[in-house]
Amino acid sequence: MQERHRDRFQYFNEQKESSRISVLPYIQKHISLNRGTRVLEIGCGEAGNLYPFLEAGCECYGVELLETSILNAEKFYAGNPLKEHLHLLARDIYEVKPEELGGTFDVIFLRDAIEHIPCQEKFMKRLKDFMSPGGIAFFAFPPWRNPFGGHQQICENKWLGMMPYFHLLPQNMYAGILRKGGESKGKINGLLEIRETGLSINRFKRIIRDENFKVVEKTHYLINPNYEIKFGLKPRKVPKIFQIPLVQDFYTTAVYFLLKKE
């Protein structure tokens, strides 16, 4: 496990900077962000991704399943004047209604979150209820089959954390390797849940097509924009000639999608 996964404040700060240089500009190309803009992040964690949107004057909401993450967020924002425009809720998004959050949103985003949500088809159908007319939804996620699409970098065993692709093994074999590597039962169950909900590029495209979302913009990355803050690596896009269905999942480390309702 990398130090950033233990030090949540470091992780929070990395999210702030990465969101500022990659997510905010991507969204701003298609919608103005100002004091009248309502923004919702689903799977917000400690709400670091929302920080640049707060700086832009937006009214920001975050929904997160883990209460410990919300408690951390409240601690990290304590004493910050921006926090009066930040509203956090520790709930399962499937149990939340738009009216509980004051209505619909101009911008909704999920960054490295959709691949953790079960029943993604059901989720995308329900997402429309939270979108304002003309609103947009931003998604960033690592395709399931990429070298670390199983999130094995969070393993306590440093060798397993650096081992690419082994999450693609049959489930029993994968779980067996994790046990042999000394991972806890809770960590193994969490990694198996990620394996179960893992999302491919083609499957995501099929879901948004079935739910009549319009793709406003999409980008395939060979080098994830997150890596600029984490590792000092500049983002690199996958050339169109290499955006081959199924095959591209094995070397695309992140995809960005910006969607509108038809």
N, C-alpha and C positions, 0 to 999 in steps of 0.2 A: 504494500500500500504506500502510495506517495504521501509526503508530508502534508500536502494541500488537503488531502482527504481527512486528516486528523485535525488540522488547524482550521477550524471553520471560519475564523476571521480572515485568514489568508485567502481562503476560497472565496469569501464574500468580496474581498478587494479585487481578486482576479476577475470575478464576474462583472463587477462595476466597470473595469477598464475594457474588458473584452466586449461587453455590451455597448459601451460608448463608441468603440472604433469599428464594430462590425454590424451589430443589430440595429442600432439607432439610425445610422445612415441608410441602411437597406430599406427601412420602413419609411424614412423621411422622403425618399424619392417619389413616394406615391400618396402621402397624406401629410398635411401640416400638423405639427405638434405644438400646441400652445396651451394657455390656461383653460381653454374650454374642452380640451381633449381628455376623454375618459379611457384609461388603459387598464387592461386586466392581464396578469400573468397567471397561468394555471401551472401548478407545480413550481411555485416560486422559491422554494427552499428558504434561504435567509434573505431573499429579496434584493440581492446585489444587482441582478439584471435590471431592476426597476429604477435604480439610482439615477442613471442618465435621463430617464423620462421624468423623474421628479425635478431634476435640474432644468429641464425644458419647460417646467411649469404645469405638467399634466397632473390630473387627479388619478392616482394609481391605487389599484387593488391587487392583492395577491391571495391566492387560495393554495393551500399546501396541506397535504395529508398528515405530515409529521408535526405534532405539536412542538417537539423539541426544536425544530427548525424555526418555527414562528417565535418561540421564546428567544432564540439566538438573534433573530432579526430585530426584535424589540430592544434587545441589549445593544446591538450594533448601531441602532438609530437613536438611542437614548441621547437627549441633549441636542440632536440635530434639528434645526428649524424646518427642514424638509418633511419631517415626520408627520406634520399636521395634514399633509396631503397624501399620506400613505395609510391604507386600510388593509389589515391582514386578517385572514380567517383560516383557522386550522380545521378543515373539513374535507371530506371526500367530495370531489366536484360533482359526482353523481347525485349528491344529496342537497346541492345548493341550487336555489332558484334565482334568476336575475334580479327580481325585486328585492331580495335580501342584500344585494350589492348596489342598490339604488337605480337599477335599470340596466339598459344595454350599453355596449361599449363600442367606441370608435376603433380601437386597436386591441386585439387579443393576441397574445403570443405564448408559445410553448417552446422553450429552448432546452433541448436534451431532456424532454419530459414525455412526449407522446409515445416513445418506445417503452415506457414504464406503465402506461395506462392499459388496463384490460378492456376487452370489448371495444376496440378502436372504431369499428363501424358504428356502434351505438353512440360513442362519444362524438364522432364527427356530425352525426345527425343532430345531436343535442346542442352542439356548439352554436348552431345557427340561432338558437333562442337567445344567445348572449350578444349577438352581433347587431349593431345599429345599422339602419339603412345606409349603404355606402361604406360600411365599416370593413376593415381588413383583418385577416388572421395570418400570423407569421408562424412558421414552423421551422425549427432546425433540429435535425436528429442524425445520429450515425447509423447508416444502414447495417442491418443485423449481421451480414456476412463479412464486414470489413475486419481487418486484423484484430481489433480490440472491440468489436461490436458486442461482445458479451460482458463488457465492463470489467473484465478480469483484472484490470489495473488496480481495482480496489482490494484485491486479495492481500491478506497479511503476509503470505509467503512471497518473498520478493521475486523468486524465479517464476512462479505462476503468474505474477503480476506483469512479467515481461514476455510471457509466452503468447505469441499471436495465434489466432485461428483455432485453438484447442476447444473453444466453446462450441465449435461446429461438430464435434464428435457426438455419437449417440448419447442420449441423456444419461444412461447408467454409467457409461465409461467416463463421461465428463464429471459426474458427481463423485465417482470413485477416485479420480485424480485429485479433485478438491479435498476429499477426505484424507487421502494419502499425504497431501501437502500440508495437513494440519489446520485447514480452515474450520471455523466453528460451524455448528449446525445452523445457527441463524444466518451466517454469511452464505453458506451453501444454499439455503432456502431462498435467500434474496437473489442470488445469481441464477438459480433455476427459474425464478419468477421472471427475471429479465429475459432469459432464454425463451420462456413461453410467450412473452409479449413482444419479442423482437420484431422489428418492422423492416421489410425490404422496400426498395424504391418503387418497384412495380406494384407491390400491394398497396402502398400509400396512394399511388396514382389511380389505382382502380377504385379505392375507397372514395377519393375526392370526385372522381368521375361519376360514380354511382349516386353521390349526394349532391350532384349538380353544382359543385364549386367551380369557379372560374380561376384559372391560374394566371395571376398578374405577372409574376416573375418567378423563375426558379434557377438555382445555381448548384452545380455539382462541384465539390471540392476534393482535390487530391490531397491537399494539406488543409486541414480544418482551421478556420479563422481563430478558433480557441487557442491554437498552438502558438500564436504570435505572442500572447501574454505568458503562457505556460512555459514555452520552450524557446522563444525567440525566433520561431520559424515563420516566414512570410506565407500568407495564404496562396495557394495555387489551385486554379480551376482544372477540372478534368476536361481536356479538349473534346469537342463534340464528336470527333471521329472515334473516341474511346468510350463514349456513352452508350455502351452496348447493353441491351436488356439482359438481366441476370448476371452477366459477367462483371458489369460495372460495380456491383455491390461489394466485390472482393477487394477493390482498391479505392473506392470512394469513401473518405473518412467522415464526410458530412454533406448533407444536402439542405439547402434553404428553399422554402416555398412561401410565396405570398399569395393569399387566396381572397376572393370575394364571393359572396353569394350571387348566383345567377339571378 
